[in-house]
Amino acid sequence: MAKVTVISYHNGSMPREMEGSTPAELATELDISLQGVSIHVDDDEVNASKTLADGNFVSFQKSKVTSGQ
């Protein structure tokens, strides 16, 4: 398990130290759904199964909704 810093829209984007192997595992621990959420590790958008490393910065953000234009 990696020791990472996590921020999420659901808790006011307050940094939180957590341990986990993947963003999906962190989301389960935070009790948040990944539907309509984009996941970023450091500066890259990743999928929920991305393997995390010590010191990663993980953020869960609401996906942007685009209009039909």
C-alpha positions in Angstrom: 0.0 0.0 0.0 1.2 3.5 -0.9 1.0 6.5 1.5 -0.6 9.3 -0.5 -2.3 12.7 -0.1 -5.9 12.8 -1.2 -8.3 15.6 -1.9 -11.9 15.2 -3.0 -14.7 17.5 -3.9 -17.0 15.7 -1.4 -15.0 16.9 1.7 -14.3 20.5 0.6 -11.0 19.6 -1.0 -9.2 19.3 2.3 -6.0 17.3 2.0 -6.0 14.0 3.8 -3.2 11.4 4.2 -4.4 7.9 3.3 -3.0 4.5 2.4 -4.2 2.5 -0.6 -3.1 0.6 -3.7 -5.5 2.2 -6.2 -7.8 5.2 -6.5 -10.7 2.8 -6.5 -9.6 1.5 -3.1 -9.3 5.1 -1.8 -12.8 5.9 -3.1 -14.3 2.9 -1.3 -12.6 4.0 1.9 -14.0 7.5 1.4 -17.4 6.1 0.6 -17.7 8.1 -2.7 -19.0 6.9 -6.1 -16.7 7.2 -9.1 -19.6 7.8 -11.4 -19.2 11.3 -12.9 -15.8 11.7 -11.2 -12.4 12.3 -12.8 -9.4 10.9 -11.0 -6.0 12.6 -11.1 -2.7 11.3 -9.8 -0.2 14.1 -9.6 -0.8 15.9 -12.9 -2.2 13.1 -14.9 -5.8 11.9 -15.4 -5.9 8.2 -14.6 -8.4 5.3 -14.3 -9.5 3.9 -11.0 -7.2 0.9 -11.2 -4.0 2.9 -11.5 -1.3 1.6 -9.1 -0.3 4.2 -6.6 3.2 4.9 -5.2 4.3 6.6 -2.0 4.0 10.3 -2.2 1.4 10.5 -5.0 -1.1 13.3 -4.8 -4.6 11.9 -5.7 -7.6 14.1 -6.4 -11.2 13.2 -7.1 -13.0 15.9 -9.1 -16.5 16.1 -10.6 -16.3 15.5 -14.3 -17.1 18.5 -16.4 -20.4 18.4 -18.2 -20.2 19.5 -21.7 -23.2 20.8 -23.6 -24.4 19.3 -26.9 -22.8 22.0 -29.0 
